[in-house]
Each structure stands twice: as structure tokens, then as C-alpha cells.
Amino acid sequence: MQPSRIAELLKPFAQESLDHVQLVALATYLDLLMRWNQRINLTAIRSPEEVVMRHFGESIFAAEKLLPRDEEVEVSDVGSGAGFPGLPLKIARPKARVTLVEAHGKKATFLKEVARATKLNGIEVVARRAEDLDRQFDITTLRAVERFAEVLPIAARLVRTGGRIGLLIGSAQAEEAKSLLSNFHWSEPVPIPQSNSRVVLRGQKLG
């Protein structure tokens, strides 16, 4: 897909326009995702345009809600899978240092290949379970994970005091998240464009 077409598809999601280098990185990522998806199940969505809107768009929308463009922070993306939202977030926010946490070996290999092919600096792929990490980050993101109630506290443990957690979830899960993590101060959920019920929910970890 041409970078210009990606830019057009992302307009509903991105208030800030991406430059040519960023759009080329997304095009490279999309091409790799489509090819690898024929061999391992990275996404159930088969249409490249739907991938751009559903996965890239949602991830970049979240990036804009979670951190300013020039903020130099450490971000972890728990259960990164095919790289959402961590990889598009990194492309949209080049100064962020992003750690993609993905225990599935083949998916971790795919993430490393995307990082190599897009020449992204300041990105690390950790092929381990999040509960085995002994590190903390300024921001932790979580999207579309199974066993949400089990994984959420694990992701929260990776957030340093004063740091943020960003959840890309169904609106019905927002109250559950707030009740599970009472030591976070929560902002109002922000509806994701072109979605019936998905939101970005941001919380700040209290001392």
C-alpha cells in the first residue's frame, strides 16, 4: 500500500499528520504483517485497508492520547502480539523508548523483523512473560488481551509511581479496570473513532 493511501485512511484517527518517513515505516510494517500472517496467525483481519484503520488507526489514536510527540519516556506494550499498539506508537512517537513484551516466540521474531526492516531505534523486543519482568516504565499499554482481569494487575505492576497505564478496551471493561486498579487515578474513557464501543482509558499510578 502506498504511504499516501495510509495517510488518507488514518485521517479520522490522527490529529497530527505523520511525515513521509513515518508513513513509509507503516507501509513496510503493513507489508510484513500481510506476508507473515499467511504463515502464523497475527491478525484475523485480512484486508490491508482494515488493518490500517482498525490496528494502525487505533494505536496512533492511543499514542496521541497517552503521550506528547516530543516526550522522552519508556513505554512497555504488554502482550504485544502483532505489535499493537506498541509499534505504531513508536512510529508516531519516535522519541519514546518502547519495549514490546511478547512471550510467543514466533510473534516475537516477527516484531524483531519489523523493527529491523523499519530501522526503528529505541525499540526492544522481550520474548518473555510480563510477570517475569523486573522493570518499571513511565507508560504501559495493554490491548485486546485474553484473561483481562488476570493480566491487568500484572501490567500495572510494570508502571512506576506517577506513571501511566493506557488501555485499549471495550467500553464495558472500563469500570472493571477501575475496580481492579484502585491505586490509579483514571481519566474519562475516550471513544475510538469509527468504533461502536472501544475506548482509550488512561490511568495514573498514585504513590
C-alpha positions in Angstrom: 0.0 0.0 0.0 1.3 3.5 -0.9 2.1 5.8 2.0 -0.3 8.4 0.7 -3.2 5.9 0.9 -2.2 5.1 4.5 -2.2 8.8 5.4 -5.7 9.1 3.9 -7.0 6.1 5.9 -5.5 7.4 9.1 -7.1 10.9 8.9 -10.1 10.0 11.3 -7.6 8.8 13.9 -4.7 11.2 13.8 -5.0 14.8 14.7 -1.3 15.2 13.9 -0.1 14.4 10.4 2.7 11.8 10.0 5.7 12.7 7.9 6.9 10.7 4.9 9.4 8.7 6.9 6.7 7.6 9.4 4.3 6.7 6.6 6.9 4.6 4.8 7.7 2.8 8.1 3.9 2.0 8.4 3.8 0.8 4.8 6.8 -1.5 5.4 5.2 -2.8 8.6 1.9 -3.5 6.8 3.6 -5.4 4.0 5.5 -7.6 6.5 2.3 -8.2 8.5 0.3 -9.3 5.5 3.1 -11.7 4.4 3.7 -13.2 7.9 0.0 -13.5 8.5 -0.2 -16.2 5.8 2.1 -18.4 8.0 1.3 -17.5 11.6 -1.9 -16.1 13.0 -1.1 -12.4 13.7 -4.5 -10.9 13.0 -7.9 -12.2 11.9 -8.2 -9.1 9.7 -7.1 -10.0 6.1 -7.8 -6.7 4.4 -4.8 -4.3 4.4 -7.1 -1.2 4.5 -8.9 -2.7 7.5 -5.6 -3.4 9.2 -4.6 0.3 8.7 -7.9 1.6 10.2 -8.5 -1.0 12.9 -5.0 -1.6 14.1 -2.8 1.3 13.0 -5.5 3.9 13.4 -6.5 2.8 16.9 -2.8 2.5 18.0 -1.9 6.0 16.7 -5.1 7.5 18.3 -4.0 6.0 21.6 -0.5 7.4 21.1 -1.9 10.9 20.8 -4.0 10.4 23.9 -1.2 8.9 26.0 1.9 11.0 25.4 3.0 14.2 23.7 5.0 13.9 20.5 8.4 15.0 22.0 8.1 13.3 25.3 11.1 11.0 26.0 9.6 8.2 28.0 10.0 4.5 28.5 7.0 2.5 27.3 6.1 -1.1 27.6 3.5 -2.8 25.5 2.2 -6.0 27.3 1.2 -8.9 25.2 2.2 -7.0 22.1 1.2 -9.8 19.6 1.4 -8.3 16.1 2.7 -5.1 17.6 -0.4 -3.1 18.6 -0.3 -0.5 19.9 3.4 -0.5 20.6 4.9 -0.4 17.1 2.6 2.3 15.6 3.0 4.2 18.8 6.8 4.1 18.4 6.5 5.2 14.8 4.2 8.1 15.8 6.3 9.0 18.8 10.0 8.4 17.7 11.5 9.8 20.9 9.7 7.2 23.1 11.8 4.1 24.0 9.4 1.2 23.6 9.7 -2.4 24.9 7.4 -4.9 23.2 6.6 -7.8 25.7 5.6 -10.9 23.8 6.1 -14.4 25.1 5.1 -16.2 21.9 8.3 -17.0 20.2 7.2 -16.6 16.5 5.4 -13.4 17.2 8.4 -12.0 19.0 10.5 -13.0 15.9 8.0 -11.1 13.7 8.3 -8.0 15.9 12.1 -8.1 15.7 11.8 -8.3 11.9 9.6 -5.3 11.8 11.9 -3.3 14.0 14.8 -4.2 11.7 13.0 -3.6 8.5 11.7 -0.2 9.6 15.1 0.8 11.1 13.4 1.9 14.3 15.8 2.9 17.1 15.0 2.8 20.7 12.9 -0.3 20.5 13.3 -3.7 22.3 11.5 -7.0 21.9 11.4 -9.0 25.1 10.3 -12.6 24.4 9.2 -13.3 28.0 6.0 -13.2 30.1 5.2 -9.8 31.6 5.1 -11.3 35.1 8.8 -12.3 34.7 10.0 -8.7 34.0 11.7 -7.0 36.9 11.5 -3.5 35.4 9.2 -0.5 35.6 8.2 2.0 32.9 6.7 5.5 32.5 3.8 4.2 30.4 2.4 0.7 30.0 -0.1 -0.2 27.3 -2.5 -3.1 27.0 -4.8 -4.0 24.2 -7.1 -6.9 23.3 -5.7 -9.4 25.7 -7.3 -12.6 26.9 -7.8 -13.1 30.7 -8.1 -9.3 31.1 -8.7 -9.4 34.9 -5.6 -11.6 35.4 -3.3 -9.6 33.0 -4.3 -6.1 34.1 -2.7 -6.2 37.6 0.5 -7.7 36.0 0.7 -4.8 33.5 0.0 -2.3 36.3 3.0 -3.6 38.3 5.2 -2.5 35.4 4.2 1.1 35.9 6.4 3.2 38.1 4.8 5.6 40.6 3.5 8.6 38.8 3.5 6.7 35.5 0.6 6.0 33.3 -1.3 2.9 32.0 -3.1 3.1 28.7 -5.8 0.6 28.0 -7.4 0.0 24.5 -10.5 -1.9 25.6 -14.2 -2.2 25.2 -16.2 0.5 27.0 -17.9 -2.2 29.1 -14.4 -3.1 30.6 -13.7 0.4 31.8 -15.5 0.0 35.2 -13.8 -3.4 35.7 -10.4 -1.8 35.1 -11.1 1.0 37.6 -12.2 -1.5 40.3 -9.2 -3.8 39.7 -6.7 -0.9 40.0 -7.9 1.3 42.7 -4.4 2.8 43.2 -4.7 4.6 39.8 -6.4 7.9 39.1 -8.5 7.5 36.0 -9.4 9.9 33.2 -12.6 9.7 31.4 -12.6 7.0 28.6 -12.1 8.4 25.2 -14.2 6.8 22.4 -12.1 5.5 19.5 -13.2 6.9 16.1 -15.1 4.5 13.8 -15.7 2.1 16.6 -19.0 1.1 18.2 -17.8 0.5 21.7 -13.9 0.7 22.0 -12.2 3.3 24.1 -8.8 4.5 25.3 -8.7 4.6 29.1 -5.8 6.3 30.8 -4.8 5.9 34.5 -2.0 7.5 36.6 -0.4 5.4 39.3 -0.7 7.0 42.7 2.1 6.9 45.3 
